[in-house]
Amino acid sequence: MRFEYDRQLMHAAMTSGGKAILKRARGLSRLMPAMVGAMAGIVVVALAILSERFLGYRLDLIALSVGLVIGVLVLSLMVRHSQRTLSRLVLETPAHIGEVEMQLSPEGVLLSNEQTETAIRWSCIDEVLELETGLGLLAGATVLPLPDSALPIGTDRAELRARIAVWRHEEGATKG
């Protein structure tokens, strides 16, 4: 299967991979919002107390809360910008430049282009991710996207997933 990576596919693969990794972090995805909420509450109360002590008047909790919400929104935008920048930087690495050939076999995945060649056994593939326009093979913190457009003629995504599941099972991969 031959294809070229594109920004949209890489971004979708990295986002999906990040979510899959968080799910495996047992409880971390539920703990993070609680920690952020607790920290936000502490910051609002601390600013209200400090403003009264050092400025001589107490800041309105509503104004502090609005400021905090705006801060969270700005932080969210910064995270999204960072994700897009990371996707762009990944696409600029030699392994992702130009035409890529991905071969899937009972032994694993062979990914190559003019600069690199990488072989990954099925036991190292943690999960097969569904992307909007293809599949993603999650290996640790690395996601190998495979666009639908690169699938062999007559092969659909469900058929390929089933074949990969058999190969992974035969090699003893038990995750995802």
NUNUTI-673611 format. One record per residue (C-alpha): residue number from 1; x, y, z. Coordinates in steps of 0.001 Angstrom, whole numbers, plus 500000, padded with zeros to 6 digits. Each point is the difference from the previous one (the first is absolute). Example, Ala and Ser with C-alpha at 12.3 -4.5 7.8 and 13.67 -1.06 7.14 Angstrom:
<nodes>
NODE   pos        x        y        z
NODE     1   512300   495500   507800
NODE     2   501370   503440   499340
</nodes>
This chain:
<nodes>
NODE   pos        x        y        z
NODE     1   500000   500000   500000
NODE     2   501472   503321   498943
NODE     3   498932   503431   501214
NODE     4   501213   503387   501186
NODE     5   499278   501299   503473
NODE     6   497830   503068   500166
NODE     7   499523   502467   502836
NODE     8   496335   499133   500627
NODE     9   500600   496245   500189
NODE    10   503052   500418   502252
NODE    11   498122   502377   502321
NODE    12   497039   497599   500226
NODE    13   502335   497059   500674
NODE    14   501928   501830   502714
NODE    15   496809   501267   501679
NODE    16   498424   496540   499939
NODE    17   503246   498446   501256
NODE    18   500195   502476   502874
NODE    19   496437   499187   501051
NODE    20   500721   496261   499842
NODE    21   503121   500439   502152
NODE    22   498012   502007   502583
NODE    23   497350   497271   500155
NODE    24   502703   497474   500849
NODE    25   501320   502291   502746
NODE    26   497218   498607   502242
NODE    27   498152   502886   501564
NODE    28   502346   502761   498858
NODE    29   497434   501287   497492
NODE    30   497445   500291   502829
NODE    31   502460   501358   502520
NODE    32   501307   502852   497815
NODE    33   496711   502002   499817
NODE    34   499535   499595   503750
NODE    35   503541   501253   500641
NODE    36   499525   502964   497641
NODE    37   496676   500863   501683
NODE    38   501529   499824   503456
NODE    39   502957   502153   498967
NODE    40   497649   502537   498372
NODE    41   497988   500255   503221
NODE    42   503148   500487   502055
NODE    43   501248   502706   497624
NODE    44   496683   501903   500112
NODE    45   499842   499938   503803
NODE    46   503701   500874   500356
NODE    47   499682   502978   497639
NODE    48   496941   501249   501878
NODE    49   501820   499788   503356
NODE    50   503263   501471   498682
NODE    51   498236   502887   498259
NODE    52   498310   500999   503256
NODE    53   503256   499749   501945
NODE    54   502297   501817   497565
NODE    55   497655   502256   498010
NODE    56   497690   500943   502835
NODE    57   496844   498782   498272
NODE    58   498547   496628   499227
NODE    59   499702   498983   496366
NODE    60   496602   498727   498997
NODE    61   499945   496191   499756
NODE    62   497944   500233   496814
NODE    63   502645   502186   498353
NODE    64   502698   497584   501136
NODE    65   498000   497055   498658
NODE    66   499520   501696   496613
NODE    67   503721   500719   499869
NODE    68   500731   496387   500866
NODE    69   497675   498729   497244
NODE    70   501720   502291   497486
NODE    71   503348   498674   501193
NODE    72   498857   496397   499543
NODE    73   498778   500814   496469
NODE    74   503352   501583   499132
NODE    75   501786   496945   501419
NODE    76   497778   497735   497902
NODE    77   500855   501964   496852
NODE    78   503691   499772   500864
NODE    79   499728   496202   500374
NODE    80   498276   499709   496601
NODE    81   502702   502186   498430
NODE    82   502686   497826   501604
NODE    83   498362   496832   498628
NODE    84   499905   501438   496477
NODE    85   503614   501155   500291
NODE    86   501053   496540   501179
NODE    87   498139   498406   497075
NODE    88   501817   502344   497595
NODE    89   503383   499225   501565
NODE    90   499349   496245   499798
NODE    91   499130   500362   496316
NODE    92   503328   501756   499422
NODE    93   502069   497073   501324
NODE    94   501730   497828   497373
NODE    95   497765   497022   500798
NODE    96   496930   501951   498887
NODE    97   501284   501819   496904
NODE    98   499037   498884   496539
NODE    99   498345   496788   498951
NODE   100   499762   497329   502683
NODE   101   499553   496302   499478
NODE   102   498283   498006   502722
NODE   103   499977   496223   499802
NODE   104   497809   498013   502359
NODE   105   500714   496295   500395
NODE   106   499627   497263   502622
NODE   107   503410   501103   501369
NODE   108   499012   503636   500547
NODE   109   500286   503404   498362
NODE   110   502821   501102   497705
NODE   111   499993   503733   499394
NODE   112   502526   501496   497587
NODE   113   500798   502997   497856
NODE   114   503174   501317   498360
NODE   115   501506   501005   503374
NODE   116   498941   497321   502482
NODE   117   498739   496489   500525
NODE   118   498180   498903   503139
NODE   119   498741   496535   500922
NODE   120   497511   499507   502829
NODE   121   498746   496620   501196
NODE   122   496280   499624   500729
NODE   123   500743   499459   503689
NODE   124   501226   503621   500089
NODE   125   496746   501365   498554
NODE   126   497906   500951   503020
NODE   127   496814   500884   498176
NODE   128   498458   500501   496575
NODE   129   498267   503387   499971
NODE   130   497073   501080   497844
NODE   131   500710   503326   498327
NODE   132   497590   502000   497893
NODE   133   501916   499237   496804
NODE   134   501928   496861   500904
NODE   135   501520   497917   502746
NODE   136   502716   500772   502522
NODE   137   502386   497400   501379
NODE   138   500943   501023   503547
NODE   139   503425   498777   501139
NODE   140   500893   501528   503347
NODE   141   499741   503761   499472
NODE   142   500403   499692   496218
NODE   143   497064   499857   497624
NODE   144   500428   498695   496470
NODE   145   497100   501341   497935
NODE   146   498750   497983   497040
NODE   147   497605   501935   497749
NODE   148   497030   498256   498415
NODE   149   501239   501231   496626
NODE   150   503085   497761   500337
NODE   151   498052   496773   500576
NODE   152   500310   497447   497210
NODE   153   497126   500026   497519
NODE   154   497195   497791   501274
NODE   155   501156   500214   503637
NODE   156   497912   501961   502453
NODE   157   500902   501243   503442
NODE   158   497977   497343   501861
NODE   159   501670   497193   498051
NODE   160   503464   501389   500712
NODE   161   499197   500441   503722
NODE   162   498864   496360   500136
NODE   163   503208   498811   498322
NODE   164   502129   502097   502374
NODE   165   498066   498602   502994
NODE   166   500823   496444   498869
NODE   167   503702   500847   499554
NODE   168   500149   501722   503390
NODE   169   498250   497063   501682
NODE   170   502344   497495   498349
NODE   171   502999   501923   501299
NODE   172   498530   500255   503483
NODE   173   499214   503701   500057
NODE   174   497303   500341   502658
NODE   175   499492   503763   500227
NODE   176   497406   502079   498073
</nodes>
